[in-house]
């Protein structure tokens, strides 16, 4: 194999294909079509290759044979460490000059990962944002915890009010007939939550336990079920139970019930929440500063990204988004329209973001190389353990699916990002 760089973004790989390699390709090409080959005197799928070539000509196999040979040669090129191929190659070969039994040359021109000339990446200045916790934030966190601990209890007396939870049966009737999806038993509904069509919950207010009531309503004109949109209906309702939310009292007993280690009193709990909120804010601020440093370091770098590399990154993202859209029964263009973008605007934005991600990734890779950042065996094993814990799988199983080189690079990337943060100039 001969490798030569054509320019900063492309390289040429030249291979000699031996007669034996091409013959292997011809055999592979014929085996792929053999099950469908029919010639008089032979059963379908049992025609020898020699008879096929005599009838149809060996040249009919050339295209598939060459594609097979090219596949092997391209794999050799990918394994070569001279350059990193980042897209599909253009093949340089005149098929009319290929002769069975004679060696020939084939060349690929492939896009390659560009070189990076690093600019300033140390002592990048970033203004820090204030990180503090207010008393209001602590009380809001307590309010959230108390709300989560609320339980429903029977309302001892009185009628149904907004905020109460009703347990009831209902039957929807249109034109004297119960309509599909309009009947339920022991349905639980918080009054005022807006789960039912307008007017339903409001008309239930004031009902008492075991009371029956007819509720007349009109479905909205834009209701998703066409047969009910704008229709006048009646709901026959019977209320069985009324429940109210009971919130626990904020006291030492409640705090102990949360099971927070070393937290036994209300004041200790407030301090625990303050520290917890502060830690989350500090992590968020560190991430913001880090993102800013990475962005500036990448902007300071000089590199020319091949269009094929950007296209591949964009296509990967679009493929993921297409799968998300399919979960909702939508095609990609319809899914995009919900964001208020045209397909053209979306494609432009995706390409721009893809280029930015690649620029940042290549910059970090260059920093790893320049600073000699490596992952130790202990760090690699710790990362494997982290992944195994995340997916609740044995480490041995994880190692079957994720090669060590990928884990090593992930650890090195993490260390490089920490390096950038530690070497930034944070102005407070």
C-alpha positions as semicolon CSV with decimal commas, in nm:
position;residue;x (nm);y (nm);z (nm)
1;X;0,000;0,000;0,000
2;X;0,124;0,346;-0,093
3;X;-0,007;0,645;0,104
4;X;0,039;1,006;-0,001
5;X;-0,116;1,326;0,127
6;X;-0,280;1,530;-0,147
7;X;-0,371;1,830;0,067
8;X;-0,454;1,905;0,432
9;X;-0,789;1,725;0,409
10;X;-0,734;1,435;0,168
11;X;-0,499;1,145;0,116
12;X;-0,450;0,896;-0,165
13;X;-0,419;0,523;-0,094
14;X;-0,290;0,306;-0,376
15;X;-0,307;-0,075;-0,369
16;X;-0,199;-0,354;-0,599
17;X;-0,470;-0,616;-0,644
18;X;-0,326;-0,960;-0,716
19;X;-0,495;-1,211;-0,951
20;X;-0,574;-1,426;-0,647
21;X;-0,746;-1,138;-0,465
22;X;-0,958;-1,057;-0,769
23;X;-1,044;-1,424;-0,816
24;X;-1,163;-1,434;-0,457
25;X;-1,380;-1,132;-0,535
26;X;-1,529;-1,307;-0,840
27;X;-1,612;-1,613;-0,632
28;X;-1,775;-1,398;-0,367
29;X;-1,973;-1,208;-0,632
30;X;-2,104;-1,528;-0,786
31;X;-2,193;-1,687;-0,452
32;X;-2,414;-1,388;-0,375
33;X;-2,624;-1,438;-0,690
34;X;-2,598;-1,816;-0,725
35;X;-2,927;-1,896;-0,543
36;X;-3,120;-1,715;-0,820
37;X;-2,923;-1,836;-1,123
38;X;-3,113;-2,060;-1,370
39;X;-2,959;-2,235;-1,672
40;X;-3,111;-2,521;-1,867
41;X;-2,979;-2,853;-1,745
42;X;-2,916;-2,735;-1,389
43;X;-3,141;-2,690;-1,091
44;X;-3,196;-2,329;-0,983
45;X;-2,926;-2,231;-0,735
46;X;-2,696;-2,519;-0,837
47;X;-2,535;-2,375;-1,151
48;X;-2,153;-2,399;-1,136
49;X;-1,971;-2,068;-1,172
50;X;-1,791;-2,188;-1,485
51;X;-2,121;-2,254;-1,667
52;X;-2,256;-1,915;-1,556
53;X;-1,947;-1,739;-1,693
54;X;-1,969;-1,925;-2,024
55;X;-2,331;-1,812;-2,070
56;X;-2,324;-1,459;-1,928
57;X;-1,956;-1,366;-1,934
58;X;-1,724;-1,322;-1,638
59;X;-1,744;-0,944;-1,688
60;X;-2,101;-0,952;-1,548
61;X;-1,942;-1,030;-1,210
62;X;-1,678;-0,757;-1,223
63;X;-1,868;-0,479;-1,050
64;X;-1,964;-0,687;-0,745
65;X;-1,621;-0,852;-0,736
66;X;-1,445;-0,517;-0,740
67;X;-1,673;-0,382;-0,466
68;X;-1,574;-0,680;-0,252
69;X;-1,204;-0,623;-0,321
70;X;-1,242;-0,250;-0,254
71;X;-1,404;-0,328;0,081
72;X;-1,100;-0,529;0,190
73;X;-0,858;-0,265;0,067
74;X;-1,050;0,016;0,233
75;X;-1,035;-0,173;0,563
76;X;-0,658;-0,192;0,521
77;X;-0,652;0,184;0,467
78;X;-0,863;0,246;0,777
79;X;-0,629;0,029;0,987
80;X;-0,326;0,223;0,862
81;X;-0,222;0,485;1,120
82;X;-0,063;0,732;0,878
83;X;-0,387;0,931;0,862
84;X;-0,737;0,893;1,007
85;X;-1,002;0,850;0,737
86;X;-1,319;1,043;0,826
87;X;-1,552;0,974;0,532
88;X;-1,630;0,767;0,226
89;X;-1,356;0,745;-0,038
90;X;-1,367;0,823;-0,408
91;X;-1,239;0,527;-0,609
92;X;-1,000;0,580;-0,898
93;X;-1,015;0,283;-1,135
94;X;-1,091;0,227;-1,502
95;X;-1,292;-0,097;-1,498
96;X;-1,229;-0,154;-1,869
97;X;-0,860;-0,207;-1,792
98;X;-0,924;-0,485;-1,542
99;X;-0,822;-0,823;-1,684
100;X;-0,879;-1,152;-1,508
101;X;-0,552;-1,319;-1,418
102;X;-0,352;-0,996;-1,417
103;X;-0,268;-0,770;-1,127
104;X;-0,392;-0,411;-1,133
105;X;-0,380;-0,097;-0,923
106;X;-0,669;0,068;-0,745
107;X;-0,658;0,404;-0,567
108;X;-0,883;0,568;-0,310
109;X;-0,893;0,937;-0,240
110;X;-1,033;0,975;0,111
111;X;-1,105;1,265;0,346
112;X;-0,876;1,261;0,649
113;X;-0,882;1,414;0,993
114;X;-0,720;1,757;0,971
115;X;-0,415;1,869;1,161
116;X;-0,481;2,118;1,441
117;X;-0,264;2,419;1,514
118;X;-0,342;2,509;1,872
119;X;-0,378;2,869;1,975
120;X;-0,413;2,988;2,335
121;X;-0,579;2,726;2,553
122;X;-0,423;2,808;2,891
123;X;-0,509;3,110;3,105
124;X;-0,824;3,179;2,906
125;X;-1,019;3,445;3,092
126;X;-1,378;3,374;3,197
127;X;-1,589;3,591;3,423
128;X;-1,734;3,397;3,716
129;X;-2,100;3,424;3,804
130;X;-2,220;3,455;4,163
131;X;-2,289;3,121;4,330
132;X;-2,496;3,153;4,646
133;X;-2,811;3,013;4,804
134;X;-3,094;3,228;4,935
135;X;-3,324;3,147;5,225
136;X;-3,612;3,146;4,974
137;X;-3,447;2,868;4,773
138;X;-3,404;2,660;5,088
139;X;-3,769;2,709;5,186
140;X;-3,879;2,622;4,832
141;X;-3,682;2,298;4,854
142;X;-3,853;2,220;5,185
143;X;-4,191;2,299;5,028
144;X;-4,116;2,057;4,743
145;X;-4,022;1,781;4,989
146;X;-4,335;1,836;5,196
147;X;-4,550;1,828;4,882
148;X;-4,392;1,498;4,778
149;X;-4,479;1,358;5,122
150;X;-4,847;1,454;5,098
151;X;-5,098;1,171;5,139
152;X;-5,468;1,149;5,050
153;X;-5,713;1,100;5,336
154;X;-6,092;1,083;5,347
155;X;-6,267;1,416;5,383
156;X;-6,471;1,382;5,699
157;X;-6,757;1,609;5,597
158;X;-6,852;1,880;5,352
159;X;-6,887;1,899;4,975
160;X;-6,632;1,858;4,698
161;X;-6,410;2,165;4,660
162;X;-6,135;2,271;4,424
163;X;-5,813;2,099;4,530
164;X;-6,000;1,794;4,663
165;X;-5,961;1,456;4,495
166;X;-6,280;1,286;4,375
167;X;-6,329;0,910;4,333
168;X;-6,625;0,868;4,100
169;X;-6,792;0,680;3,815
170;X;-6,893;0,853;3,494
171;X;-7,060;0,770;3,166
172;X;-7,053;1,003;2,865
173;X;-7,364;1,005;2,648
174;X;-7,401;1,155;2,300
175;X;-7,729;1,143;2,113
176;X;-7,865;0,902;2,375
177;X;-7,578;0,653;2,334
178;X;-7,266;0,604;2,550
179;X;-6,964;0,702;2,341
180;X;-6,634;0,516;2,324
181;X;-6,379;0,620;2,586
182;X;-6,635;0,815;2,786
183;X;-6,698;0,563;3,066
184;X;-6,497;0,478;3,375
185;X;-6,539;0,345;3,729
186;X;-6,361;0,459;4,045
187;X;-6,182;0,728;3,849
188;X;-5,952;0,950;4,057
189;X;-5,938;1,319;3,969
190;X;-5,799;1,624;4,146
191;X;-6,057;1,897;4,100
192;X;-5,901;2,200;3,938
193;X;-5,623;2,005;3,766
194;X;-5,780;2,067;3,424
195;X;-5,758;1,703;3,314
196;X;-6,116;1,699;3,181
197;X;-6,273;1,923;2,919
198;X;-6,370;2,275;3,033
199;X;-6,674;2,281;3,258
200;X;-6,660;1,923;3,385
201;X;-6,461;1,977;3,701
202;X;-6,632;2,308;3,774
203;X;-6,975;2,139;3,769
204;X;-6,857;1,869;4,007
205;X;-6,774;2,127;4,273
206;X;-7,034;2,115;4,551
207;X;-7,121;1,746;4,506
208;X;-7,141;1,529;4,817
209;X;-7,042;1,169;4,879
210;X;-7,267;0,918;4,693
211;X;-7,445;1,201;4,510
212;X;-7,541;1,152;4,144
213;X;-7,544;1,432;3,890
214;X;-7,588;1,493;3,516
215;X;-7,330;1,727;3,366
216;X;-7,409;1,885;3,029
217;X;-7,109;1,995;2,826
218;X;-6,992;2,083;2,477
219;X;-6,659;1,943;2,356
220;X;-6,412;2,200;2,217
221;X;-6,422;2,251;1,840
222;X;-6,054;2,150;1,816
223;X;-6,091;1,828;2,021
224;X;-5,863;1,553;1,889
225;X;-6,149;1,300;1,833
226;X;-6,339;1,424;1,526
227;X;-6,668;1,254;1,624
228;X;-6,670;1,449;1,955
229;X;-6,530;1,786;1,840
230;X;-6,800;2,048;1,906
231;X;-7,050;1,782;2,019
232;X;-7,306;1,834;2,297
233;X;-7,285;1,551;2,552
234;X;-7,407;1,454;2,897
235;X;-7,195;1,290;3,163
236;X;-7,380;1,081;3,423
237;X;-7,165;1,106;3,737
238;X;-7,175;0,931;4,074
239;X;-6,935;1,054;4,342
240;X;-6,814;0,779;4,579
241;X;-6,539;0,937;4,786
242;X;-6,387;1,277;4,857
243;X;-6,023;1,289;4,960
244;X;-5,804;1,575;5,071
245;X;-5,428;1,614;5,067
246;X;-5,271;1,605;5,409
247;X;-4,925;1,755;5,430
248;X;-4,688;1,643;5,706
249;X;-4,574;1,898;5,960
250;X;-4,216;2,018;5,930
251;X;-4,062;1,892;6,253
252;X;-3,772;1,677;6,370
253;X;-3,980;1,360;6,332
254;X;-4,048;1,435;5,966
255;X;-3,680;1,514;5,908
256;X;-3,572;1,182;6,060
257;X;-3,822;0,998;5,838
258;X;-3,627;1,120;5,531
259;X;-3,330;0,905;5,631
260;X;-3,059;1,162;5,557
261;X;-2,738;1,056;5,728
262;X;-2,642;1,291;6,009
263;X;-2,957;1,501;5,964
264;X;-3,193;1,474;6,262
265;X;-3,338;1,821;6,320
266;X;-3,515;2,086;6,112
267;X;-3,219;2,321;6,136
268;X;-2,979;2,046;6,029
269;X;-3,211;1,972;5,739
270;X;-3,210;2,336;5,629
271;X;-2,830;2,335;5,637
272;X;-2,822;2,006;5,446
273;X;-3,048;2,152;5,172
274;X;-2,843;2,473;5,157
275;X;-2,523;2,274;5,100
276;X;-2,697;2,046;4,848
277;X;-2,830;2,340;4,645
278;X;-2,491;2,512;4,664
279;X;-2,310;2,200;4,537
280;X;-2,551;2,175;4,242
281;X;-2,501;2,543;4,157
282;X;-2,123;2,512;4,183
283;X;-2,129;2,211;3,950
284;X;-2,346;2,407;3,706
285;X;-2,111;2,706;3,722
286;X;-1,806;2,484;3,669
287;X;-1,976;2,332;3,361
288;X;-2,056;2,682;3,228
289;X;-1,698;2,800;3,274
290;X;-1,562;2,480;3,120
291;X;-1,788;2,512;2,816
292;X;-1,673;2,871;2,771
293;X;-1,306;2,774;2,793
294;X;-1,347;2,486;2,545
295;X;-1,530;2,717;2,304
296;X;-1,259;2,986;2,323
297;X;-0,977;2,730;2,292
298;X;-1,141;2,584;1,981
299;X;-1,194;2,933;1,834
300;X;-0,823;2,998;1,888
301;X;-0,727;2,680;1,703
302;X;-0,655;2,670;1,331
303;X;-0,798;2,373;1,139
304;X;-0,987;2,301;0,821
305;X;-1,262;2,043;0,871
306;X;-1,350;1,826;0,567
307;X;-1,714;1,868;0,457
308;X;-1,758;1,489;0,471
309;X;-1,676;1,493;0,842
310;X;-1,942;1,756;0,908
311;X;-2,194;1,568;0,696
312;X;-2,134;1,244;0,887
313;X;-2,182;1,418;1,222
314;X;-2,500;1,588;1,097
315;X;-2,638;1,265;0,953
316;X;-2,583;1,087;1,286
317;X;-2,780;1,356;1,470
318;X;-3,060;1,354;1,213
319;X;-3,084;0,977;1,236
320;X;-3,132;0,998;1,613
321;X;-3,394;1,270;1,570
322;X;-3,573;1,065;1,303
323;X;-3,601;0,774;1,547
324;X;-3,744;1,009;1,812
325;X;-3,998;1,141;1,561
326;X;-4,102;0,787;1,467
327;X;-4,194;0,720;1,830
328;X;-4,464;0,984;1,786
329;X;-4,567;0,855;1,444
330;X;-4,414;1,156;1,269
331;X;-4,167;1,204;0,988
332;X;-3,863;1,425;1,048
333;X;-3,991;1,728;0,856
334;X;-4,319;1,734;1,052
335;X;-4,129;1,688;1,378
336;X;-3,903;1,981;1,289
337;X;-4,200;2,202;1,199
338;X;-4,311;2,188;1,564
339;X;-3,998;2,387;1,653
340;X;-4,103;2,666;1,418
341;X;-3,814;2,598;1,180
342;X;-3,817;2,516;0,811
343;X;-3,622;2,211;0,694
344;X;-3,364;2,443;0,538
345;X;-3,318;2,637;0,864
346;X;-3,293;2,310;1,058
347;X;-3,026;2,166;0,824
348;X;-2,826;2,487;0,844
349;X;-2,839;2,488;1,223
350;X;-2,746;2,118;1,250
351;X;-2,446;2,162;1,018
352;X;-2,331;2,463;1,219
353;X;-2,358;2,276;1,550
354;X;-2,188;1,969;1,399
355;X;-1,895;2,179;1,283
356;X;-1,867;2,336;1,628
357;X;-1,869;1,994;1,803
358;X;-1,602;1,858;1,567
359;X;-1,385;2,167;1,610
360;X;-1,403;2,133;1,989
361;X;-1,337;1,758;1,980
362;X;-1,032;1,795;1,755
363;X;-0,899;2,079;1,971
364;X;-0,927;1,866;2,286
365;X;-0,757;1,575;2,107
366;X;-0,470;1,807;2,012
367;X;-0,440;1,928;2,373
368;X;-0,431;1,566;2,495
369;X;-0,144;1,495;2,259
370;X;0,050;1,814;2,334
371;X;0,013;1,788;2,712
372;X;0,077;1,412;2,719
373;X;-0,252;1,342;2,896
374;X;-0,305;0,970;2,943
375;X;-0,544;0,739;3,122
376;X;-0,390;0,505;3,378
377;X;-0,494;0,141;3,412
378;X;-0,661;0,225;3,743
379;X;-0,860;0,508;3,581
380;X;-0,970;0,282;3,297
381;X;-1,087;0,014;3,540
382;X;-1,269;0,278;3,745
383;X;-1,449;0,396;3,432
384;X;-1,548;0,039;3,346
385;X;-1,685;0,002;3,699
386;X;-1,881;0,327;3,661
387;X;-2,036;0,208;3,333
388;X;-2,115;-0,135;3,477
389;X;-2,284;0,024;3,778
390;X;-2,484;0,257;3,554
391;X;-2,621;-0,033;3,349
392;X;-2,630;-0,280;3,638
393;X;-2,411;-0,527;3,448
394;X;-2,094;-0,720;3,538
395;X;-1,772;-0,549;3,429
396;X;-1,679;-0,855;3,221
397;X;-2,000;-0,812;3,020
398;X;-1,934;-0,441;2,964
399;X;-1,582;-0,518;2,840
400;X;-1,727;-0,746;2,573
401;X;-1,909;-0,452;2,418
402;X;-1,685;-0,152;2,488
403;X;-1,321;-0,183;2,388
404;X;-1,050;-0,049;2,615
405;X;-0,931;0,208;2,361
406;X;-1,271;0,381;2,370
407;X;-1,272;0,390;2,749
408;X;-0,913;0,513;2,755
409;X;-1,004;0,800;2,522
410;X;-1,311;0,890;2,727
411;X;-1,100;0,912;3,044
412;X;-0,834;1,118;2,864
413;X;-1,102;1,357;2,735
414;X;-1,234;1,402;3,088
415;X;-0,885;1,475;3,219
416;X;-0,821;1,722;2,936
417;X;-1,143;1,908;3,018
418;X;-1,040;1,925;3,385
419;X;-0,698;2,048;3,270
420;X;-0,859;2,333;3,074
421;X;-1,070;2,436;3,373
422;X;-0,776;2,419;3,616
423;X;-0,565;2,635;3,382
424;X;-0,834;2,895;3,310
425;X;-0,820;3,243;3,457
426;X;-1,151;3,285;3,635
427;X;-1,226;3,650;3,707
428;X;-1,447;3,701;4,012
